[in-house]
Amino acid sequence: MNGQTLLDHLKFFQAPPNRHPQACDTDIVLSKEILAVSRLEQAEIWPLLRASPEGLTRDEAAARLASVGPNLVTQEGRPSVLRELWGRAKNPLNGLLLSLATMSYFLGDIRASVVIAIMVVLAITTAFIQEHRSNDAAAKLRAMVKTTARVKRRGAGLEASEGQPDGFIDIPMDQLVPGDIVRLSAGDMIPADLRILSAKDLFINQAALTGEAMPSEKSPAIADASVADPFDLPNLCFMGGSVVSGFGTGVIVHTGARTYFGQLAEQIAGRRELTGFDKGVNRFTWLMIRFMLVMVPTVFLINGFTKGNWLEALLFAVAVAVGLTPEMLPMIVTVNLAKGAMAMSKKRVIVKRLNAIQNFGAMDVLCTDKTGTLTQDRIILKLHLDICGEDSERVLEYAYLNSHYQSGLKNLLDVAVLQHIELGKNLHLQHQYKNIDEIPFDFVRRRLSVILSREDETHVLICKGAVEEVFAVCKHYELDGERGALDASHLATAKAETLALNEDGFRVVAIAYKEIADLKPSYSVEDESELTLLGYIAFLDPPKDSAGAAIAALNRSGVAVKILTGDNEIVTRKICREVGLEVKCVALGPEIEQMSDGALAELVESTTVFAKLSPAQKARVIGALHAKGHVVGFLGDGINDSPALKAADVGVSVDTAVDIAKESADIILLEKSLMVLQEGVIEGRKVFGNITKYIKMGASSNFGNMFSVLGPSIFLPFLPMLPIQVLTNNLLYDFSQTAIPTDNVDEDYLEIPRKWDIGNIFKFMVFIGPISSIFDYATFFTMLYVFDGWNNPSLFQTGWFVESLLTQTLIIHIIRTAKIPFLQSRASPALIATSVTICAIGIALPFTPVGAALKFTPLPPLYWPIVASFLLSYAILTHLVKTWFVRRWGM
């Protein structure tokens, strides 16, 4: 294929930089483009991309960035104000209310239409303002989390201090452009759609794009023309994937919205599985809508037949429909979650997904890795020993060579080794050694080997890894320069020594080597055989001072802490003892591998520590906890943690984590601390508590109103309340509820995890709801027989309006706590203020010109002591029933 013809076809740089994914070329056309690139020789790619094997200059990259835009998928960027508004507005309840407003308008009741519209605007505006503030706070913190890529750049302006020896520098991922050459290693996200230039045991996880859990091996070989699916091509990698093991380089073909991931982002986001939180809110919403679907036609027919005015009956039924709609629920949910996100942001916690805050509150099991959570994440290299436990400089030198020359992800152990910078000088690395090849680390072998060429051009393989796995490939040992066969007695001595170190809390890594006689240009896992065991290096990771207090606080909050680690059992037990975590039982990865799902589900309940786990086994343990009904959080920061982060209800990572861990997490901590998580748990329970207050109050109120509306509709010769009066009542009452997200939550409510229980809400509605009807009917009797409401419909309607508004507004103070309201538990100042304000407006309204316009009548003086006695009786009776309910079924 001619390069220029292909360039004309691809049109890499002509598309507008902010093109929406759905406006991009279809995936079929994109497949043709990317397939074409995969079938070119590397030399043909450079003119096509207007790039160079030495990388782009800064000026070229800047010009290209201005042309194609930042390397961001639409969902990754900050939503615009219009997008945020639309996000709040596109709710089924808002659609229902606007439909009712439209109906009222065309039926001639313009005032009712305006009032309904005001209710919708109030809900949307309040939610938007709070969420916008939350997004601002999160954006400021998110800017502190740097996701970078290693890119080859050339030319003037590159200071030596910022470059690496091989010419690669770290830049923010959103600054990548087509034509950039990037380096990939274990733990990296694939930053764009790219063509592989070189690779060594490079395995990519493409599950986010293909659903295929098994990683795919990539190589620079030219693609076979018979392969039609680009995901099957070995020389292509796509944004959204991640590097499981190995390393390589690639040249970027597409960025941002032009990538496969960019085009599919909206569909992928739309397929996100609903959380228990989402399902609970939806179930309540549909419960209320079902009530409305039964109630509204019934009210319409009863009033139509009994009053004979079908238009008035229809308008009244529309008003009742509005009254039964939990129109403030989306606002209450959003504002509570946004408020929780802002509270978390003040503790330097970034909430990527708002619903994760509530899941924190429901969490009853926290699974976490040991390193950096229970420990200080400050690895110190303390010992370098031969197989007899004596100090050995040769062991340290070989460990240094391995850590220095490996090109993959350098972990904390490597960093600790490389802090011995005097070794680098003494070994004269640039003169004595040349890096020939590498056998990268993976979580099956748990080893990493580098192959170096010495000055005499002989090759040496240096292996570093987990003790058992290195022992397994060793045939000899070396001690004091003498080499011997590694028999069972030597192996037993070495294992005893490492066991003793483990029991003292040391993490032990074995060091082995092999002199290579048969030189090769490249090496593989098969070459890791018949090695000579040199000894081992031992690290200390001291426990955190705050870990014990945090674990105790989590336990008091009903959250069990379980350790899921790839480390060995002995070290983990030692750390757990030091931080006060009781180890009831330990399960090891090889044991779990042999268990059925049912057996594992039984095991996880009694087990505190899971050691020697692979990444898949971590996710499987979390799945077993789910099967037993637990809400599970997971805290991790490594590539091996990404499956568990995705499997958990709440995935938590830190800003120093590898890219794939940060991408998989729902929440990012700027401080790796269990105490911060404990605060998050409490914040989540506050959010859940305040949302539940509105739901219980709305459910019981609507259930009671059903009886209150039906009765007078049957026996009264007039409407019990005019449509505009019903809507005004609703509007004022809704305003009083806008302060619920600011409310205090009782300490004892926060002591245990809280989950959605629609059955409990239904029972609460059935027992509490009808109480309001008792006092509504008492008000009806008073207005009819004390104040002659039979002959004065306006007075009757005014009396019920005021009593209904006062009871609905004040009852939140009874429902919001299991304690005695006002005495043992007080609402927030904001909720008290809105309640008092709305009650004052309701009392004064009949005496104002606005009240007259709404056809209200001033109430007689005797009405006020009577309604006050009703309010007091209602509050006492509701509190007594609530207390009985809480004792039997809980809050």
C-alpha angles and dihedrals in degrees: 000000000000112000096221092049089052091049090054089050096048098046089193099179106029100077117101110263097233098046112151115243093242089053092056124100113286118268089252092062091043089052089057091051097048092041090054092054091049091057097054128096112249091249089059093053097065099064089042092056094034086236141121136229086240091059134248123302118242091251092052091048092048093051092047092048090053089052102045100025131230121325094254132130112226094250093051095061126080108273116244122247090256091050091050091049092049090049090058094041100049096082127125091232092054089048090051093049094048089050089054090047090052091048091051091050094053090044088059100253098121093163091057090048091053094048092051090048090051089054091053092047091048092053095045095044095048092049092045095051093050095044091046090054089048091050090050092053093046092047091056091052094041089059087065092060107083120202108188140176130209108244134180111234129169141190139051120340096043107121117209092233093063097045129078122231092262094053097258122129133188116248132167110278093234089063094064118116136187109282095035117131111222133189120226128200138162112304096024124126114230097252099202142344104296146168116237115241099176135000142178117196087327112178120182128198108218097171093122089062106028105022088232109136097196114087119244123228116233131202137167094248116130111260123257110250090225093066110095101174110077091208089064093055113106095212099053129081125185134211109260094045125102137211112253097180142341128035141253147147132252142178118237117242103172133017136189118346092004093065123094089248091050092054094045097039097101093048091046091049090048092056094059109132115247115252123228086258093057092045092050093052091046093050091052091047092053091045089059093043091053089053089051094049089056098037102046099055089044093053091045094052095043094050092041093054097038099043100029093220104111096178092053089045090052092050090049091049089051090052091049089050089055090048092053094047113097088223095162094054096093090048094046091049094046096044092047092050093044091048088051090050091052091049089051092047090060086060090052094256120137115213108205094178119032096210089061088074092065090044086058088060092050093046114116099167126048115193116194142168116247101230114087093358103066090014133053095253085232106121116200122193102223107162140030109185141173120231091276093055098256124133112269125188090190091062090051092048093052091046089052092050091051094049094043098050100039110105098197129089109317108219128201092273091057091048090053091051093047091054086079089084092163087072091059090056094044094049093051090219098187093053105035103038139044124188109240104169146329137223101210126224121262132176094246099054093028089203137105126201133189124196114214133187117222127212090267087056094246117137128232127190113211116194127194125179152103112339099241094046094049092045088053092064098040123102101168140033132213123216126171090345093306120116124211143163115281100232130174094274094053090046091051091050092050093048092048091052094049090046090055090050091049091052088055089054099260122143106221127207122186124225123206137161144190131207107225117217098173101063118210134179091232137019138206142197089278088069090063092089139105090020126170115241111226100176138266145281121226127209134194123212104184118219118255117256090224097047096086094049092046093051091049091050092049091049091051087052092055095256116131115210117218125183118225109184141156089216122098127275098247098055090044093051090051093052092045091054091050093053095042098250108148111228106212096170139351126217123191128214096243090053092049091050090063095048128098118235091253094052091047091051089057093045097053093062094064100031124094102176128044109186137181090027126165118218092259091050091054090055090046092054089053090049090053090052089051089052089058091054099259126144103225133202124191128200116198142137108189135087088250088060098058097090090051092046090055093044095052125087087232119027113197126188139160134244091249092057125113115272097257092053092052091046092051096047128093093204131034121205120209086198120043099224136134088213090064088052090051089056089049091054091054092047090051091052091050089053092049092046094053093045090050091052091061093043094051092043093047093045096049093042093050092046090051092046089057090066093038094055099041098054101053090039087064102044105026119089089214137041112283088227131003116250093247090049092052090051093047089050089052094047094052093044091049090052091054090056096054090086095058092097089062094053126120119247121216116253094232090054088059095053098086136037115271124215135178112273110177089177091060091048091050092051090048090052092050095049101037101033100067091053090075090052090058091061093039088058090045087055091048090052092048094049093046102042105023099038099025095244090168088078097032110053092172092057091048092050092047093049093051092043093056095042092046093049094047095048094046093046096046098040092073086071090058096044097043094073140034088218131077104290121239091007106054098016129025128194122239117280090249093054091046090049095051091045093051092044094051093045090051091049091049092051094046098040098083089057096052135082088247088056090050090052088053088051095250123152126214109260122236119251093248090062094069101060089043094052090043089057089049091052093049092047091046092051093048095046093046091049092050093049090044091051091051090046093051092050091052104036106009132240 
